[in-house]
């Protein structure tokens, strides 16, 4: 969520002023809510109408239910290695045991934790990502039963895995063909790749989009948005999206201020340049010291896989990416004053306030860290 850094002064001031001048929660529409919503609509290609809520899990839960209500179907297609929140309907097959899941062309849905009713298994179809053949086959067999296909447009819940050329376009064309909805879970990718999200970056427009994290510049807020055709089910009162704290003053003030900052000309181009410099620098250092790595991402969000093979989906990440090597790198970097997530299935982010000096310091630390690892291989 810290796309603007910690305690961004502009966003913080906007929230404090809104609380002082307006209050915190009305339960009625108000001008700041409309202002924040319009800025999101203006930014994200697939959003013509939007509703605010409190977490990414809530947003995804609403998107799933909306898709079932609109299509009058029950099946949801999701992919191994993607994480869509903690709700029972989608808390399945995240970092799943490949042996338990079975055949990668038709995996068995596996709950991602205890307490998920196994009875929901038959409401899901789980597939391996970046596998066009299995997706086409499933849609040909059951496409007319599918309410929605939900996907991260780039998988940032398993390190960073980019879509193969044409894959998102395939998801879009097949869902349209069979009358299913396409949901982009942009809880992480939203506002990271570009102001319009990964959908703008890749040029593929979904029917529904879920947002959170970067949306509020560090404050807790999420959103569900989509086409008027789909979202009108809420506006017309045919579907209830209720919640005491939905679109509260704190959220909307944070969103409005954040969206203004993200509209700053050149801000993404600058940070992508920094991000690519970091990513390319890490790759170069690793290559020079003889450690095989693959750096995958678009600059502002990426991961350095300790692998000598490309990674296109969860099973390849599980098979080829070395957790042990990543942990050694994490510890060496921490000793040199650079902190990032210790899990190799998480990400490296370049925020919109990182500087050239930050990149220089990180690369200097990486030179020492990777050299130390190479000496002990």
Buried (B, 14 or more C-beta within 10 A) or exposed (E): BBBBBEEBEEBBEBBEEBBEEBEEBEEEEBEBBEBBBEBBEEBBBBBBBBBBBBBBBBBBBBBBBBBBBBBEBEBBBBBBBBBBBBBBBBBBBBBBEBEEBEEBEBBBBBBBEEEBEEEBBEBBBBBBBBBEEBBEBBBEEBBEEBBBBBBBBBBBBBBBBBBBEEBBEBBBEBBEEBEBBBBBBBBBBBBBBBBBBBBBBBEBBBBBBBBBBBBBBBBBBBBBBBBEEBBBBBEEEEBEBEBEBBBBBBBBBBBBBBBEBBEEEEBBEBBBBBBBBBBEBBBBBBEEBEBEBBBBBBBBBBBBBBBEEEBBBBBBBBEBBBEEBBBBBBBBBBEBEBEBEEEBBBBBBBBBBBEEEBBEBBBBBBBBBBBBBBEEE
